[in-house]
Amino acid sequence: MDALEWAEELKTRFQQARDEIQERVGEDRDAFNEELGKLYDSYRAEINELFPGDCNPLAIKISV
């Protein structure tokens, strides 16, 4: 699987997980935001593992 396919798969997983969280917590925005934060953290860990160091898209810095 190349990086683009992986990113599309991650997007699909995120959308499904977000919908599941919404079903589970209903209208409780605080619970939704807490669960979404945990989801983001798990994806950040996955990205850091797959793209270590300077290759990490989250670690890219723009110099002006």
Secondary structure, 3 states (H helix, E strand, C coil): CCHHHHHHHHHHHHHHHHHHHHHHHCCCHHHHHHHHHHHHHHHHHHHHHHCCHHHCCCCCCCCC
